[in-house]
């Protein structure tokens, strides 16, 4: 009796590190907890991919393996993978942090399902497509770049021929074992033909509907970008080189309106619009914000990305919706020189003016600052601290004003500061010297080895022309200490919270050198035992 596969395709969202529940991991400033380091929210493109195949008659599901593992400490991930039944097991490798986990999951899929095809996709898989097929025999194919239509063509050809044949955007091994790379299909020019709201295709949904957490989901405004930030794998350069996109493809305001209605029916009223709408032009923005006013839409909170400073007119447009809107902007540094090197061509003064305009209109602003960037020495780091101080001051004034007006406020708690990683496929990854970086891991294999290491310092994939890894680590830790002091000074946290964060930071600093010494001698098993003992000591606060 022939047992038919339960699904045509199962999309698997892996954890960043497959055995994160067993291994001693020290994320330090890279993440407040291991949970955050596992990136358990699926990339939104995975939903449009699954929906596109579903719409064309294929039985599909997105299996959020990382989320299952976080939800239940006793969940047996390997047993679960063994129980899956599909013709094609598609493992996502979008975010670079998932490289070790994605490979382990793909290996287990092939081990337990030798007759199924194991394919990979996502931005990181696209960057390393040839290496993946050359070095990892348990992966049958990589579907590069935009995958909705190419995946459908891949499935139709598979149905017809019963084996892999050349379809667009495909990298695979032919019968002779040679790597074949097919040309890219013409990329999308508008995104209205895709759907990002079919949450019923996602299992489990605990990363969205977690107990005690307000459910939220993001929607694409566009795919692609007009800006060229040096460290970003989603830059205009990267989209052109790896996805063949000359310009961003937008989703119409009417379609975004429809998406929000669809999310409302699924109980989601906190919505993020992913990507700045302004490159689509004034007419587009006017229409988008007009439709966001619709009283039929249930929006408790909306967030919008600003990739460059905004003027009064645009902020008024945001306010005209009558919604509670938060804007996100990422100046990254207080130094104009460092920001220009990063590819963000606006000044600190222009950025601060935007924050003041937003605050005047009672629009909260979330800001992100980094440290360890190209051209950044201690002097430029101090300029970032100065900006942190200015932003905290502006925010505390804005919060006081909101409460004096009797309005509820978003307790943002000052800027967010953290380390960066260079994205594979970003301008700085492909041409490091031009952007002031030295890339430490060039291949996926090197990446996997580094990201599998226990310490966040091993995960840092670069140095700069003016700082080595040790100096970057010191700047990151000093900036983290500064941020805690500032949060306390501005009342964004209380003395007990500040003391707890300071203690954790002290332990993080101590852990870095201890881990280094532990890894110097002993077998992998002995090292792991000592690392676990260190983790237990840190957890006990010793």
N, C-alpha and C positions, 0 to 999 in steps of 0.2 A: 504493500500500500504506500503510495507516494504522499508524503506530508507536505502540503503547500505552505510556503512562508506566510506568516501572519501579515507582514507588511511588504510593500515594494521597496520602500526606503525608510530606514530609521536614521534620523539625524541625531548625533550624540554630541552634547556639549560637555567636554571633559573638565575635571578640576585642573588647576594649574599644575599641581603635583599629585600624582595618583595616590601615593601612600602617605598623604599629609597627616592622616590621623595616627599613623604609627611613628613617623619620623619626627625627630626634634628639629623644628624650624624656628628661625629667629628673624621675623620680618622687620624688627626695629622700626625705623621711621617709614618703611615702605608700606606699613599697614597697621592699623590699631589692633588687628587680630588676624589670626590665620584665615578666618572666614572671609575677610575683605581681600586677602591675598589670593584666595581661590577664584575670584571673579565669577560668582555663581549666577549672575544675570546673563541670559543668552544675548548675543549681539542681535539687534533688531532685524538685520538682514536675513537671519535664519528663518524668521517668521514669514517673510515674503517668499522665500525660497520654498518652504514647505507648502505654503498656500498655493503657489503657482502649480506645483506638481499635483496637489490635491484637486485643484480646479480642473486639471486636465485628466482626471480619472485615476490617478495613482493613490494607493493607500499609504499614507505617510504619518509619521509622528516625530516630534522633537523630544528626545529623552535627555533631560537635564541631569546627567549623572552626578556632576559636582554638587548639585543641590540635594539630591537624594543622600549623598554621603554626609553632607553637613547636617541635614535634618535628623538623621538617625545614626548615632555612633556605632550601632551594631549592624548596620546595613552591609551586606556582603556584595561589594561592587563587582568582583570577578564572577561570582555566582549569577548575578543579575545579567552581566554581559553574556554569559553562557546561555541564559534563558531566552535571549532575544531571537527573533525569527524574522529574517528579511533577506531579500535578494541582494540589496545594497546596504552596507553600513557606512554612513557618511560621517566622518569625524571632523568637527570644526577646529580649525587652527587659524583663528582670526587675530586674537591678541597674542603678542609675542610671549607673554608670561605663561601661556598654555602649552608651550612647546614640549616640556617633559611629559605632562599629563596626556596630551593628545597622542604622543608616540606610544606611550604605555597602553593606552586604551586601544589604539589601532592594532598593536601587536597581539593583545588578548582577543580582539575581535577575530583576527585571522586564525589564531591558535584554536579557538573554539568553533569557528565557522569557516573551515577551509574552502567550502564551496561558494560562500558569499563573496561579493566584491567589496573591498575596503577602499573607499575614496576619501580624499581630503579636499578642503577648500577654505577660503578666508584670505585676508590680506597677507598674513605671514606665510601661509602655505603657497600663495601666489609668488611671493618674493623668492622662496627657496624651492620652487617646483621641481627643478631638474635634480637637485641634490636629494630631494625626498625619494624620487623614483630610482635614482642611482644607488642610494645607500640603504634603503629600507624595503627589502623584498616583500614584506607583509602588507605594503600599500600598493594597490593595483593602479591607481590613477589619481591625479590632482586635477580638479576642475578649477581653472584659474579665473581671476577677475570677477566680473559680474556673472552670477551663476544661474539665475532663474531660467532663461531660455536655453543656455547650453546644457543645463542638467536635464531639461525636458528632452532635448535632442539626443543626449546620451542614453536616456532611458528607452526612448523609442527605437534607437539603433540596437540597443541591447536586447530588446524584446524580439526584434526582427532577426538578428544575427546570432543570438545566444552567446556572444563574446564581445570584447571591447573592439570597436572599430573607430576610425578617426572621425570625431565630431568637433565642433568649435571649442576653443579654450581648454583643450585637453592635453595633458602630459601623461604618457603611459609607456609601458614596455610592450613592444610588439612580440610576435611569436619567436623571433630570433633573440629576444632579450635586450634589444637596443632601445634607447630612450627616444620616443617620438614626441614632438611638440607641434600641435596643430595651431593654425592662426587664430587670432582673437576675432570673435563675432563683433559686429557693429554695436557699440555700447548704446544704452538707452539715452534718449534725448529728453524724455519726460517720465516721471515715475508714477503717473496715474494708473498705469496698467497693473501695478502691484498692490498688495494688501498687507499691512503691517499689524493687523488687529486680531488675527485668528488665534487668540490665546487658547482656544479649545484644542489646538494641535500641539500644545506644550504640556508635558508631564514631568514631574509634578509641577504645580504652579506656586509652590511655597516661596520661591524667590520674589514673587509679586504679591501673593496673598499670605504673608507670614502673620502669625498671631501677634496682635499688639502693634503691628506696623500698618500705616495707611498705605493701601495699594497704589502704586504709581507705574506709569508706563511712558515711554518716549515715542515720538513720531518723527519720521524723516521729513524735513522741509526740502532737503535736496541730497543728492549723492554727488560727491565731488567737492571741490573748493576752488576759490579764486586766489587764495593766498598761498605763500610758500614759506611756512615756518620750517626752519632747518631740521628740527628734530621730529617732525610729524610725518607718519606714514600715510596720513590722509591728506597730504598737501596737493596742490595743483600739479606739481612735478610728478609725484607718486602716482596720481590718478592717470596722468598722461602716459607715463612710462609703463606702468603695470596693468592698467585697465583700458588703455587706449582712449581715455576720455579727454577731449579738448576743452570742454567746459562743463560746469555742473549741470545735472539733470534735476529739474525741480518738480515738486508735487503741487498741483493747483490748490489755491485756497479752498475751493469747493470740496475737493477731495479730503483736505485736512479737516474741514468741518464735518464731513461724513465720518471720518475716522474717529473723531472725538465722540460723535453720537454712538458709534459702535462700541467704543470703550466704556461709555456711560452705561450701556445695557449690560456690560460685564462687571459693573460695580467700580469702575475706575474714574475718579474725578480729580486726581492730581496728575498733571500731564506736562511732559517736557517736550518742547519743540527743538529738535536736534539740528543745529546749524543756523547760522545767521540768515534771516530772510532778505536782508537788504541788497545783496548782489543781484537778486531777481528784478530789482527796480522799484520805483515809487508806486506805479500802478498796482503791482503785485502786493506790495506792503499795505496799501490802502484797502485793497479788497480783503486781504487776510484778516486785518484787524477789525474791519467792518463785520465780517462773518463771526469773529470770535465774540462779538457783542451779543450774538443771538441768545435770547433768554432761554431758548430750548436746550442749550448746551449746559450741562452741569459741570462747572469747573471750580473746584475749591481752591486750587492753586495752579498757576501756569509758570513754567520757567522758559526763558529764551536766552540763546547764546548770542553774545556780541563778540565778533572776532576783531573788531576795531572800535574805537570810541564812537559814541552816538551824539547827535546834536539834540537840541531842545525839541525840534519838530518831531523827531522819531520817538522821543520819550513821551511826548504828548499823545502820539498815536497809540503807544502801549497803554497809557492811562485811559484813553478813550474807550477801551473795552469794558471798563468798570470792574475788571477782575483783579484778584490778588495776584500780581505778577512779580516774579523774582528774575533779575537778569544775572547772567554769569559772564564774567570777563576775566581774561587771563593775561595780565601784563607781564607776569613771570619774574620781572626784576624791577628794581628802582633805578637802574642805570640805563640811560638812553643809548649809550654805546653798546652795552650787552644786548639790549632789546633789538637794536638794529642788526647786530650780528646774528641774532636769532631769526631774523626775517620779519619782525613785527615793526613796521615803520610808522610808529607814532611815539610822541614824547610822554613822559610822566605827567607833564602839565596838562596835556590834552586828555589823558586818561582820568586825572583827578577832576577835571572839569565835568566829565561825563558822570562820575560818581556824585558830584554835587548837584547836577541837574536831576539825577534820579532821586536823590534824597529830598530835594525840594518838592518833588511830586510824590513823595512817600513810596517810592519804588525801592525795595531792598536790593542790594547788590552783593553777590558772592564773588570774591576775588581770589585768584590763585597765584601764589608766588613760589618760585623755585630757588634752589641754590646749587652751585656746581656747574653753571652754564659756561659755554665758551667765552673767553675774554674776561671772565669774572675772577678778580683777585679779592683779597680781604677788603680792599677799599670799595669795590663795587658791591660786595656783600653788605657793607655798612650802609650803602645807599638804599639797598632793599629793606634793611631794618628801619631806615628812616621813613620809607614809604609805608611799611607795616604800621608804624606809629601814627602817621598821618591818617591812614585808612581807619585805624581803630578809633582815633579821636572823632573823625567824621561819623563813624557808625554809632558811637555812644551818644553823640549829639542827636543824630537822627532817631535813635531808639527813644531817647528822652522826649523828643518832640512828639513822636507817635503816641507815647503813653499819656502825655499832657493833653493830647487831642482826644483821648479816650479810645484810641484805635488799638486793636490787637497788633502786636508786632511779631516779626519773625526773629527769634533770638539767634542771629547768625553767629555771633561770637568772634568777630574779627576775621581777617584774611586766613586762608588755608595755605600752609607752607609745607612743601615736601620735596623729595628728590625727583629727578627725572630719569627716564631711560630713553636711549635713542631708538626710535622705531626702525626695524628693518625696512628698507625701501624708502626711507626719508632722504631728503637731500644730503644731510650730514652723514648718514650711514653710507651712502653711495660715493660721496666726495668729501671725506672727513677733513682733509687739509684745507679745502676752500672755506669751510665753516668753522675752523679752529678746533676740531676734535681729533682724537685718536681712537679708532674703534678697536676694542680688545677682542671681540668675538666676531669673526667674519662669516663662519659657516653655521648652519643649523646645529650640526653636531657639537660645535664648541658652545653654542647657546644652551643646548640641552644639558651639557655637563655643568655649566656655570649656574643655570637656573635650578639645577637639582641640588646644588650646594645648600648647606644649612643656614648660611648667613646672608643677610640682605646685601652685605658688602660684596659678596661674590656675584650677586645678580647685576651689579652696576656694570654696564657693558662698554664703558668709555672712560677716557681721561681727556683733558683738554691741553692745549698748547701751553697753558700757564699753570695748570694744577695736575698733580698725579692723584691716584685713587685715595691715598692716605689723606692728602690735603682736602679733597672733596668730602671725604667722610667727616673730617673735623669741622668743615664749614657747615655741613648738614646738621651735625650734633649741636654746634654752637647756635645755629639758627633755631633749632628746636627748643633749646634752653631759653633763648631770647623770647620766642613766641609764648612760652609758658609764663614768663615774668610779665610780659605785656598783657596777656589775658587776665592775669590777676590784677594788675594795675588798673585796667579799664573795667573791671567788674564782670568780665565775660565768664569767669569761673570763680568759685569761692576758695578760700585758703586750703581747705581739705582736698578739693579737686586738684589744685595746683601742686600741693605736696605729693599727691599720688602720682601725678604726671611726671614730677621731677624725680621721684624715686624710680619710676619705670625707666626714664631716660638714663639715669645713672647706671641702672642694671644693664640697659641696652649697650651703653658705652663699654662697660666691663665685659659684657659677653663677646664683643667683637674680638678683643685680644685673646680671651680665653679660647674661643673657637679656633682661632689661628693656631694656638699652641696645641690644642687637642688634635687637629688635623695633621700636624707635623709627624706624629709617630703612632705606630700601632696598626692593626688590621682594620678594614672597614667596620667589622663587627665591634671591635674594641672601641673605635672612635664613636660609633653610634651609641654604645653603652654610656660612654663618658659625656656625650652630648645630651643624652636623656637625663643624666644626673644633673647636669648644668641647668637644663630646662626646669627640672623639679625645684632646684635651689632658687632659681629666678622667680618661679611661680610662688614660692614660699616667701619671696622678698628678701632673700639672704645675699 
